Amino acid sequence: DILENENINLDWVFRYSLINDIVKGMVFLHNSIIGSHGNLKSSNCVVDSRFVLKITDYGLTSFRSLCDNEDSYALYAKKLWTAPELLRLERAPPQGSQKGDVYSFGIILQEIALRNGSFYIEGMDLSPKEIVQKVRNGQKPYFRPTTDINCHSEELGNFMERCWAEDNAERPDFSQIKALITRFN
């Protein structure tokens, strides 16, 4: 809600504070018995009354529905943060993967940087289903959100692209992300 509310001025100090809170939370989750989030998206990042971002909806894999309508708008809208390798699986593990969480974080970074909603692509108006199908397809050039406009810095844009790399081995882990984020502050 904060990102989409244009009446709230979000300077980059505040945005980096939100990003840092996500990174700290994900480092904790990845080093805990939980291991991964599996459903990281901006709506699972809530800001408390002190403007501290908290990550929610983790460790709830047994409560997730396996019988969503396969062609529903809501189902595809939920998958906008899902890594391509997980989209390609017939039954993705409900707990996701650590590298899948990094991909999701990259999509959230783009939301924070551009404040245009998830998976914003300049000049295109695609449905969530069309976006998910293009990401799942995996054809070069890989289908990803826009990074080049109002992105604060080229370095941040390049960092986002590393987070949503097609090859999950090329994505940094959250310990590396924590070190990299300090350079942007």
PyMOL commands that place a pseudoatom at each C-alpha (Angstrom):
pseudoatom trace, name=CA, resn=ASP, resi=1, chain=A, elem=C, hetatm=0, pos=[0.000, 0.000, 0.000]
pseudoatom trace, name=CA, resn=ILE, resi=2, chain=A, elem=C, hetatm=0, pos=[2.839, 2.397, 0.820]
pseudoatom trace, name=CA, resn=LEU, resi=3, chain=A, elem=C, hetatm=0, pos=[4.505, 1.841, -2.554]
pseudoatom trace, name=CA, resn=GLU, resi=4, chain=A, elem=C, hetatm=0, pos=[1.303, 2.443, -4.491]
pseudoatom trace, name=CA, resn=ASN, resi=5, chain=A, elem=C, hetatm=0, pos=[0.248, 5.550, -2.536]
pseudoatom trace, name=CA, resn=GLU, resi=6, chain=A, elem=C, hetatm=0, pos=[1.629, 8.488, -4.517]
pseudoatom trace, name=CA, resn=ASN, resi=7, chain=A, elem=C, hetatm=0, pos=[0.718, 10.850, -1.659]
pseudoatom trace, name=CA, resn=ILE, resi=8, chain=A, elem=C, hetatm=0, pos=[3.498, 9.289, 0.422]
pseudoatom trace, name=CA, resn=ASN, resi=9, chain=A, elem=C, hetatm=0, pos=[6.901, 10.669, -0.507]
pseudoatom trace, name=CA, resn=LEU, resi=10, chain=A, elem=C, hetatm=0, pos=[9.394, 7.805, -0.416]
pseudoatom trace, name=CA, resn=ASP, resi=11, chain=A, elem=C, hetatm=0, pos=[12.934, 9.113, -0.511]
pseudoatom trace, name=CA, resn=TRP, resi=12, chain=A, elem=C, hetatm=0, pos=[15.744, 6.681, -1.162]
pseudoatom trace, name=CA, resn=VAL, resi=13, chain=A, elem=C, hetatm=0, pos=[16.838, 6.592, 2.480]
pseudoatom trace, name=CA, resn=PHE, resi=14, chain=A, elem=C, hetatm=0, pos=[13.404, 5.214, 3.382]
pseudoatom trace, name=CA, resn=ARG, resi=15, chain=A, elem=C, hetatm=0, pos=[13.328, 2.856, 0.396]
pseudoatom trace, name=CA, resn=TYR, resi=16, chain=A, elem=C, hetatm=0, pos=[16.729, 1.435, 1.338]
pseudoatom trace, name=CA, resn=SER, resi=17, chain=A, elem=C, hetatm=0, pos=[15.491, 1.011, 4.884]
pseudoatom trace, name=CA, resn=LEU, resi=18, chain=A, elem=C, hetatm=0, pos=[12.621, -1.129, 3.558]
pseudoatom trace, name=CA, resn=ILE, resi=19, chain=A, elem=C, hetatm=0, pos=[15.002, -3.101, 1.335]
pseudoatom trace, name=CA, resn=ASN, resi=20, chain=A, elem=C, hetatm=0, pos=[17.389, -3.647, 4.244]
pseudoatom trace, name=CA, resn=ASP, resi=21, chain=A, elem=C, hetatm=0, pos=[14.527, -4.906, 6.444]
pseudoatom trace, name=CA, resn=ILE, resi=22, chain=A, elem=C, hetatm=0, pos=[13.580, -7.466, 3.771]
pseudoatom trace, name=CA, resn=VAL, resi=23, chain=A, elem=C, hetatm=0, pos=[17.189, -8.612, 3.442]
pseudoatom trace, name=CA, resn=LYS, resi=24, chain=A, elem=C, hetatm=0, pos=[17.638, -8.987, 7.208]
pseudoatom trace, name=CA, resn=GLY, resi=25, chain=A, elem=C, hetatm=0, pos=[14.403, -10.972, 7.435]
pseudoatom trace, name=CA, resn=MET, resi=26, chain=A, elem=C, hetatm=0, pos=[15.374, -13.250, 4.568]
pseudoatom trace, name=CA, resn=VAL, resi=27, chain=A, elem=C, hetatm=0, pos=[18.874, -13.855, 5.952]
pseudoatom trace, name=CA, resn=PHE, resi=28, chain=A, elem=C, hetatm=0, pos=[17.186, -14.938, 9.186]
pseudoatom trace, name=CA, resn=LEU, resi=29, chain=A, elem=C, hetatm=0, pos=[14.682, -17.223, 7.398]
pseudoatom trace, name=CA, resn=HIS, resi=30, chain=A, elem=C, hetatm=0, pos=[17.313, -18.813, 5.176]
pseudoatom trace, name=CA, resn=ASN, resi=31, chain=A, elem=C, hetatm=0, pos=[19.516, -19.554, 8.179]
pseudoatom trace, name=CA, resn=SER, resi=32, chain=A, elem=C, hetatm=0, pos=[16.626, -20.944, 10.240]
pseudoatom trace, name=CA, resn=ILE, resi=33, chain=A, elem=C, hetatm=0, pos=[14.982, -24.360, 10.231]
pseudoatom trace, name=CA, resn=ILE, resi=34, chain=A, elem=C, hetatm=0, pos=[12.350, -22.911, 7.859]
pseudoatom trace, name=CA, resn=GLY, resi=35, chain=A, elem=C, hetatm=0, pos=[15.024, -22.599, 5.143]
pseudoatom trace, name=CA, resn=SER, resi=36, chain=A, elem=C, hetatm=0, pos=[13.069, -20.585, 2.557]
pseudoatom trace, name=CA, resn=HIS, resi=37, chain=A, elem=C, hetatm=0, pos=[9.933, -18.464, 2.266]
pseudoatom trace, name=CA, resn=GLY, resi=38, chain=A, elem=C, hetatm=0, pos=[8.419, -19.897, -0.908]
pseudoatom trace, name=CA, resn=ASN, resi=39, chain=A, elem=C, hetatm=0, pos=[5.858, -17.117, -1.301]
pseudoatom trace, name=CA, resn=LEU, resi=40, chain=A, elem=C, hetatm=0, pos=[7.826, -13.887, -1.008]
pseudoatom trace, name=CA, resn=LYS, resi=41, chain=A, elem=C, hetatm=0, pos=[5.968, -10.982, -2.583]
pseudoatom trace, name=CA, resn=SER, resi=42, chain=A, elem=C, hetatm=0, pos=[5.310, -7.363, -1.732]
pseudoatom trace, name=CA, resn=SER, resi=43, chain=A, elem=C, hetatm=0, pos=[1.936, -8.098, -0.121]
pseudoatom trace, name=CA, resn=ASN, resi=44, chain=A, elem=C, hetatm=0, pos=[3.786, -10.340, 2.355]
pseudoatom trace, name=CA, resn=CYS, resi=45, chain=A, elem=C, hetatm=0, pos=[5.995, -7.416, 3.377]
pseudoatom trace, name=CA, resn=VAL, resi=46, chain=A, elem=C, hetatm=0, pos=[4.069, -5.329, 5.896]
pseudoatom trace, name=CA, resn=VAL, resi=47, chain=A, elem=C, hetatm=0, pos=[5.173, -2.098, 7.530]
pseudoatom trace, name=CA, resn=ASP, resi=48, chain=A, elem=C, hetatm=0, pos=[4.400, -1.558, 11.209]
pseudoatom trace, name=CA, resn=SER, resi=49, chain=A, elem=C, hetatm=0, pos=[3.568, 1.703, 13.000]
pseudoatom trace, name=CA, resn=ARG, resi=50, chain=A, elem=C, hetatm=0, pos=[7.295, 2.445, 13.364]
pseudoatom trace, name=CA, resn=PHE, resi=51, chain=A, elem=C, hetatm=0, pos=[7.866, 1.963, 9.629]
pseudoatom trace, name=CA, resn=VAL, resi=52, chain=A, elem=C, hetatm=0, pos=[9.764, -1.285, 10.140]
pseudoatom trace, name=CA, resn=LEU, resi=53, chain=A, elem=C, hetatm=0, pos=[9.101, -3.835, 7.421]
pseudoatom trace, name=CA, resn=LYS, resi=54, chain=A, elem=C, hetatm=0, pos=[8.167, -7.334, 8.578]
pseudoatom trace, name=CA, resn=ILE, resi=55, chain=A, elem=C, hetatm=0, pos=[7.963, -10.417, 6.372]
pseudoatom trace, name=CA, resn=THR, resi=56, chain=A, elem=C, hetatm=0, pos=[4.808, -12.515, 6.748]
pseudoatom trace, name=CA, resn=ASP, resi=57, chain=A, elem=C, hetatm=0, pos=[3.275, -15.735, 5.375]
pseudoatom trace, name=CA, resn=TYR, resi=58, chain=A, elem=C, hetatm=0, pos=[6.323, -17.983, 5.778]
pseudoatom trace, name=CA, resn=GLY, resi=59, chain=A, elem=C, hetatm=0, pos=[6.289, -21.508, 7.145]
pseudoatom trace, name=CA, resn=LEU, resi=60, chain=A, elem=C, hetatm=0, pos=[2.663, -21.944, 6.074]
pseudoatom trace, name=CA, resn=THR, resi=61, chain=A, elem=C, hetatm=0, pos=[3.197, -24.419, 3.250]
pseudoatom trace, name=CA, resn=SER, resi=62, chain=A, elem=C, hetatm=0, pos=[0.662, -26.889, 4.654]
pseudoatom trace, name=CA, resn=PHE, resi=63, chain=A, elem=C, hetatm=0, pos=[-2.083, -24.248, 4.472]
pseudoatom trace, name=CA, resn=ARG, resi=64, chain=A, elem=C, hetatm=0, pos=[-1.514, -23.283, 0.847]
pseudoatom trace, name=CA, resn=SER, resi=65, chain=A, elem=C, hetatm=0, pos=[-4.189, -24.444, -1.532]
pseudoatom trace, name=CA, resn=LEU, resi=66, chain=A, elem=C, hetatm=0, pos=[-3.129, -26.921, -4.174]
pseudoatom trace, name=CA, resn=CYS, resi=67, chain=A, elem=C, hetatm=0, pos=[-6.418, -26.688, -6.029]
pseudoatom trace, name=CA, resn=ASP, resi=68, chain=A, elem=C, hetatm=0, pos=[-6.546, -23.093, -7.245]
pseudoatom trace, name=CA, resn=ASN, resi=69, chain=A, elem=C, hetatm=0, pos=[-8.447, -22.696, -10.489]
pseudoatom trace, name=CA, resn=GLU, resi=70, chain=A, elem=C, hetatm=0, pos=[-5.688, -23.321, -13.039]
pseudoatom trace, name=CA, resn=ASP, resi=71, chain=A, elem=C, hetatm=0, pos=[-6.752, -20.433, -15.248]
pseudoatom trace, name=CA, resn=SER, resi=72, chain=A, elem=C, hetatm=0, pos=[-7.813, -17.801, -12.721]
pseudoatom trace, name=CA, resn=TYR, resi=73, chain=A, elem=C, hetatm=0, pos=[-6.555, -14.220, -12.797]
pseudoatom trace, name=CA, resn=ALA, resi=74, chain=A, elem=C, hetatm=0, pos=[-5.778, -14.402, -9.061]
pseudoatom trace, name=CA, resn=LEU, resi=75, chain=A, elem=C, hetatm=0, pos=[-3.656, -17.543, -9.482]
pseudoatom trace, name=CA, resn=TYR, resi=76, chain=A, elem=C, hetatm=0, pos=[-1.468, -15.917, -12.138]
pseudoatom trace, name=CA, resn=ALA, resi=77, chain=A, elem=C, hetatm=0, pos=[-1.283, -12.633, -10.212]
pseudoatom trace, name=CA, resn=LYS, resi=78, chain=A, elem=C, hetatm=0, pos=[0.165, -14.585, -7.241]
pseudoatom trace, name=CA, resn=LYS, resi=79, chain=A, elem=C, hetatm=0, pos=[2.802, -16.127, -9.504]
pseudoatom trace, name=CA, resn=LEU, resi=80, chain=A, elem=C, hetatm=0, pos=[4.302, -12.831, -10.728]
pseudoatom trace, name=CA, resn=TRP, resi=81, chain=A, elem=C, hetatm=0, pos=[7.044, -13.174, -8.077]
pseudoatom trace, name=CA, resn=THR, resi=82, chain=A, elem=C, hetatm=0, pos=[7.732, -16.877, -8.795]
pseudoatom trace, name=CA, resn=ALA, resi=83, chain=A, elem=C, hetatm=0, pos=[11.101, -17.890, -10.232]
pseudoatom trace, name=CA, resn=PRO, resi=84, chain=A, elem=C, hetatm=0, pos=[11.075, -19.364, -13.766]
pseudoatom trace, name=CA, resn=GLU, resi=85, chain=A, elem=C, hetatm=0, pos=[12.528, -22.704, -12.671]
pseudoatom trace, name=CA, resn=LEU, resi=86, chain=A, elem=C, hetatm=0, pos=[9.662, -23.115, -10.186]
pseudoatom trace, name=CA, resn=LEU, resi=87, chain=A, elem=C, hetatm=0, pos=[7.046, -22.063, -12.759]
pseudoatom trace, name=CA, resn=ARG, resi=88, chain=A, elem=C, hetatm=0, pos=[8.282, -24.835, -15.057]
pseudoatom trace, name=CA, resn=LEU, resi=89, chain=A, elem=C, hetatm=0, pos=[7.678, -27.568, -12.490]
pseudoatom trace, name=CA, resn=GLU, resi=90, chain=A, elem=C, hetatm=0, pos=[4.353, -29.373, -12.680]
pseudoatom trace, name=CA, resn=ARG, resi=91, chain=A, elem=C, hetatm=0, pos=[4.186, -29.269, -8.870]
pseudoatom trace, name=CA, resn=ALA, resi=92, chain=A, elem=C, hetatm=0, pos=[6.578, -26.709, -7.439]
pseudoatom trace, name=CA, resn=PRO, resi=93, chain=A, elem=C, hetatm=0, pos=[7.570, -27.414, -3.834]
pseudoatom trace, name=CA, resn=PRO, resi=94, chain=A, elem=C, hetatm=0, pos=[5.303, -25.293, -1.593]
pseudoatom trace, name=CA, resn=GLN, resi=95, chain=A, elem=C, hetatm=0, pos=[8.314, -24.170, 0.435]
pseudoatom trace, name=CA, resn=GLY, resi=96, chain=A, elem=C, hetatm=0, pos=[9.949, -22.867, -2.754]
pseudoatom trace, name=CA, resn=SER, resi=97, chain=A, elem=C, hetatm=0, pos=[13.722, -22.495, -2.755]
pseudoatom trace, name=CA, resn=GLN, resi=98, chain=A, elem=C, hetatm=0, pos=[16.288, -20.034, -1.480]
pseudoatom trace, name=CA, resn=LYS, resi=99, chain=A, elem=C, hetatm=0, pos=[17.255, -19.001, -5.013]
pseudoatom trace, name=CA, resn=GLY, resi=100, chain=A, elem=C, hetatm=0, pos=[13.556, -18.675, -5.841]
pseudoatom trace, name=CA, resn=ASP, resi=101, chain=A, elem=C, hetatm=0, pos=[13.250, -16.270, -2.894]
pseudoatom trace, name=CA, resn=VAL, resi=102, chain=A, elem=C, hetatm=0, pos=[16.101, -14.220, -4.377]
pseudoatom trace, name=CA, resn=TYR, resi=103, chain=A, elem=C, hetatm=0, pos=[14.204, -13.974, -7.684]
pseudoatom trace, name=CA, resn=SER, resi=104, chain=A, elem=C, hetatm=0, pos=[11.104, -12.823, -5.780]
pseudoatom trace, name=CA, resn=PHE, resi=105, chain=A, elem=C, hetatm=0, pos=[13.203, -10.252, -3.933]
pseudoatom trace, name=CA, resn=GLY, resi=106, chain=A, elem=C, hetatm=0, pos=[14.406, -8.905, -7.296]
pseudoatom trace, name=CA, resn=ILE, resi=107, chain=A, elem=C, hetatm=0, pos=[10.795, -8.357, -8.384]
pseudoatom trace, name=CA, resn=ILE, resi=108, chain=A, elem=C, hetatm=0, pos=[10.081, -6.557, -5.082]
pseudoatom trace, name=CA, resn=LEU, resi=109, chain=A, elem=C, hetatm=0, pos=[13.187, -4.407, -5.616]
pseudoatom trace, name=CA, resn=GLN, resi=110, chain=A, elem=C, hetatm=0, pos=[11.761, -3.290, -8.946]
pseudoatom trace, name=CA, resn=GLU, resi=111, chain=A, elem=C, hetatm=0, pos=[8.461, -2.434, -7.253]
pseudoatom trace, name=CA, resn=ILE, resi=112, chain=A, elem=C, hetatm=0, pos=[10.295, -0.336, -4.660]
pseudoatom trace, name=CA, resn=ALA, resi=113, chain=A, elem=C, hetatm=0, pos=[12.500, 1.387, -7.250]
pseudoatom trace, name=CA, resn=LEU, resi=114, chain=A, elem=C, hetatm=0, pos=[9.800, 2.267, -9.776]
pseudoatom trace, name=CA, resn=ARG, resi=115, chain=A, elem=C, hetatm=0, pos=[6.633, 2.285, -7.638]
pseudoatom trace, name=CA, resn=ASN, resi=116, chain=A, elem=C, hetatm=0, pos=[4.652, 0.923, -10.593]
pseudoatom trace, name=CA, resn=GLY, resi=117, chain=A, elem=C, hetatm=0, pos=[3.411, -2.396, -9.230]
pseudoatom trace, name=CA, resn=SER, resi=118, chain=A, elem=C, hetatm=0, pos=[4.814, -5.862, -9.685]
pseudoatom trace, name=CA, resn=PHE, resi=119, chain=A, elem=C, hetatm=0, pos=[6.509, -6.803, -12.939]
pseudoatom trace, name=CA, resn=TYR, resi=120, chain=A, elem=C, hetatm=0, pos=[6.120, -3.362, -14.534]
pseudoatom trace, name=CA, resn=ILE, resi=121, chain=A, elem=C, hetatm=0, pos=[7.133, -3.334, -18.185]
pseudoatom trace, name=CA, resn=GLU, resi=122, chain=A, elem=C, hetatm=0, pos=[7.303, 0.072, -19.832]
pseudoatom trace, name=CA, resn=GLY, resi=123, chain=A, elem=C, hetatm=0, pos=[4.986, 0.347, -22.819]
pseudoatom trace, name=CA, resn=MET, resi=124, chain=A, elem=C, hetatm=0, pos=[3.288, -3.022, -22.276]
pseudoatom trace, name=CA, resn=ASP, resi=125, chain=A, elem=C, hetatm=0, pos=[-0.043, -3.869, -20.710]
pseudoatom trace, name=CA, resn=LEU, resi=126, chain=A, elem=C, hetatm=0, pos=[-0.016, -7.626, -20.244]
pseudoatom trace, name=CA, resn=SER, resi=127, chain=A, elem=C, hetatm=0, pos=[-2.236, -9.749, -18.026]
pseudoatom trace, name=CA, resn=PRO, resi=128, chain=A, elem=C, hetatm=0, pos=[-0.614, -11.729, -15.191]
pseudoatom trace, name=CA, resn=LYS, resi=129, chain=A, elem=C, hetatm=0, pos=[-1.259, -14.917, -17.190]
pseudoatom trace, name=CA, resn=GLU, resi=130, chain=A, elem=C, hetatm=0, pos=[0.607, -13.535, -20.226]
pseudoatom trace, name=CA, resn=ILE, resi=131, chain=A, elem=C, hetatm=0, pos=[3.535, -12.436, -18.049]
pseudoatom trace, name=CA, resn=VAL, resi=132, chain=A, elem=C, hetatm=0, pos=[3.779, -15.800, -16.256]
pseudoatom trace, name=CA, resn=GLN, resi=133, chain=A, elem=C, hetatm=0, pos=[3.645, -17.691, -19.557]
pseudoatom trace, name=CA, resn=LYS, resi=134, chain=A, elem=C, hetatm=0, pos=[6.447, -15.552, -21.024]
pseudoatom trace, name=CA, resn=VAL, resi=135, chain=A, elem=C, hetatm=0, pos=[8.641, -16.008, -17.926]
pseudoatom trace, name=CA, resn=ARG, resi=136, chain=A, elem=C, hetatm=0, pos=[7.939, -19.774, -17.845]
pseudoatom trace, name=CA, resn=ASN, resi=137, chain=A, elem=C, hetatm=0, pos=[8.734, -20.062, -21.565]
pseudoatom trace, name=CA, resn=GLY, resi=138, chain=A, elem=C, hetatm=0, pos=[12.357, -19.039, -20.939]
pseudoatom trace, name=CA, resn=GLN, resi=139, chain=A, elem=C, hetatm=0, pos=[13.129, -17.890, -24.487]
pseudoatom trace, name=CA, resn=LYS, resi=140, chain=A, elem=C, hetatm=0, pos=[15.941, -15.396, -25.021]
pseudoatom trace, name=CA, resn=PRO, resi=141, chain=A, elem=C, hetatm=0, pos=[15.860, -12.546, -24.422]
pseudoatom trace, name=CA, resn=TYR, resi=142, chain=A, elem=C, hetatm=0, pos=[14.451, -13.577, -21.056]
pseudoatom trace, name=CA, resn=PHE, resi=143, chain=A, elem=C, hetatm=0, pos=[11.232, -11.818, -20.148]
pseudoatom trace, name=CA, resn=ARG, resi=144, chain=A, elem=C, hetatm=0, pos=[11.787, -9.568, -17.139]
pseudoatom trace, name=CA, resn=PRO, resi=145, chain=A, elem=C, hetatm=0, pos=[10.474, -6.246, -15.799]
pseudoatom trace, name=CA, resn=THR, resi=146, chain=A, elem=C, hetatm=0, pos=[11.770, -2.819, -16.796]
pseudoatom trace, name=CA, resn=THR, resi=147, chain=A, elem=C, hetatm=0, pos=[14.887, -1.596, -14.987]
pseudoatom trace, name=CA, resn=ASP, resi=148, chain=A, elem=C, hetatm=0, pos=[16.092, 1.323, -17.045]
pseudoatom trace, name=CA, resn=ILE, resi=149, chain=A, elem=C, hetatm=0, pos=[13.736, 4.172, -16.089]
pseudoatom trace, name=CA, resn=ASN, resi=150, chain=A, elem=C, hetatm=0, pos=[13.761, 6.006, -12.762]
pseudoatom trace, name=CA, resn=CYS, resi=151, chain=A, elem=C, hetatm=0, pos=[15.743, 3.146, -11.245]
pseudoatom trace, name=CA, resn=HIS, resi=152, chain=A, elem=C, hetatm=0, pos=[17.851, 5.367, -8.976]
pseudoatom trace, name=CA, resn=SER, resi=153, chain=A, elem=C, hetatm=0, pos=[21.145, 4.017, -10.309]
pseudoatom trace, name=CA, resn=GLU, resi=154, chain=A, elem=C, hetatm=0, pos=[22.516, 1.774, -13.009]
pseudoatom trace, name=CA, resn=GLU, resi=155, chain=A, elem=C, hetatm=0, pos=[24.156, -0.278, -10.268]
pseudoatom trace, name=CA, resn=LEU, resi=156, chain=A, elem=C, hetatm=0, pos=[20.768, -0.963, -8.638]
pseudoatom trace, name=CA, resn=GLY, resi=157, chain=A, elem=C, hetatm=0, pos=[19.312, -1.954, -12.024]
pseudoatom trace, name=CA, resn=ASN, resi=158, chain=A, elem=C, hetatm=0, pos=[22.188, -4.383, -12.611]
pseudoatom trace, name=CA, resn=PHE, resi=159, chain=A, elem=C, hetatm=0, pos=[21.715, -5.784, -9.111]
pseudoatom trace, name=CA, resn=MET, resi=160, chain=A, elem=C, hetatm=0, pos=[18.010, -6.440, -9.777]
pseudoatom trace, name=CA, resn=GLU, resi=161, chain=A, elem=C, hetatm=0, pos=[18.935, -8.249, -12.982]
pseudoatom trace, name=CA, resn=ARG, resi=162, chain=A, elem=C, hetatm=0, pos=[21.351, -10.485, -11.044]
pseudoatom trace, name=CA, resn=CYS, resi=163, chain=A, elem=C, hetatm=0, pos=[18.553, -11.347, -8.611]
pseudoatom trace, name=CA, resn=TRP, resi=164, chain=A, elem=C, hetatm=0, pos=[16.243, -12.485, -11.397]
pseudoatom trace, name=CA, resn=ALA, resi=165, chain=A, elem=C, hetatm=0, pos=[18.898, -14.238, -13.515]
pseudoatom trace, name=CA, resn=GLU, resi=166, chain=A, elem=C, hetatm=0, pos=[17.501, -17.128, -15.539]
pseudoatom trace, name=CA, resn=ASP, resi=167, chain=A, elem=C, hetatm=0, pos=[20.172, -19.487, -14.180]
pseudoatom trace, name=CA, resn=ASN, resi=168, chain=A, elem=C, hetatm=0, pos=[19.482, -19.634, -10.454]
pseudoatom trace, name=CA, resn=ALA, resi=169, chain=A, elem=C, hetatm=0, pos=[23.157, -20.422, -9.782]
pseudoatom trace, name=CA, resn=GLU, resi=170, chain=A, elem=C, hetatm=0, pos=[23.958, -16.884, -10.991]
pseudoatom trace, name=CA, resn=ARG, resi=171, chain=A, elem=C, hetatm=0, pos=[21.684, -15.310, -8.371]
pseudoatom trace, name=CA, resn=PRO, resi=172, chain=A, elem=C, hetatm=0, pos=[23.374, -14.106, -5.189]
pseudoatom trace, name=CA, resn=ASP, resi=173, chain=A, elem=C, hetatm=0, pos=[22.276, -15.564, -1.866]
pseudoatom trace, name=CA, resn=PHE, resi=174, chain=A, elem=C, hetatm=0, pos=[20.902, -13.311, 0.859]
pseudoatom trace, name=CA, resn=SER, resi=175, chain=A, elem=C, hetatm=0, pos=[24.214, -13.186, 2.721]
pseudoatom trace, name=CA, resn=GLN, resi=176, chain=A, elem=C, hetatm=0, pos=[25.822, -11.783, -0.431]
pseudoatom trace, name=CA, resn=ILE, resi=177, chain=A, elem=C, hetatm=0, pos=[22.848, -9.478, -0.957]
pseudoatom trace, name=CA, resn=LYS, resi=178, chain=A, elem=C, hetatm=0, pos=[23.266, -8.122, 2.569]
pseudoatom trace, name=CA, resn=ALA, resi=179, chain=A, elem=C, hetatm=0, pos=[26.862, -7.152, 1.770]
pseudoatom trace, name=CA, resn=LEU, resi=180, chain=A, elem=C, hetatm=0, pos=[25.905, -5.667, -1.615]
pseudoatom trace, name=CA, resn=ILE, resi=181, chain=A, elem=C, hetatm=0, pos=[23.003, -3.603, -0.251]
pseudoatom trace, name=CA, resn=THR, resi=182, chain=A, elem=C, hetatm=0, pos=[25.314, -1.691, 2.099]
pseudoatom trace, name=CA, resn=ARG, resi=183, chain=A, elem=C, hetatm=0, pos=[27.000, -0.202, -0.994]
pseudoatom trace, name=CA, resn=PHE, resi=184, chain=A, elem=C, hetatm=0, pos=[23.733, 1.336, -2.182]
pseudoatom trace, name=CA, resn=ASN, resi=185, chain=A, elem=C, hetatm=0, pos=[22.955, 3.101, 1.107]
for i in range(1, 185): cmd.bond("trace and resi %d" % i, "trace and resi %d" % (i + 1))
show_as sticks, trace
zoom trace
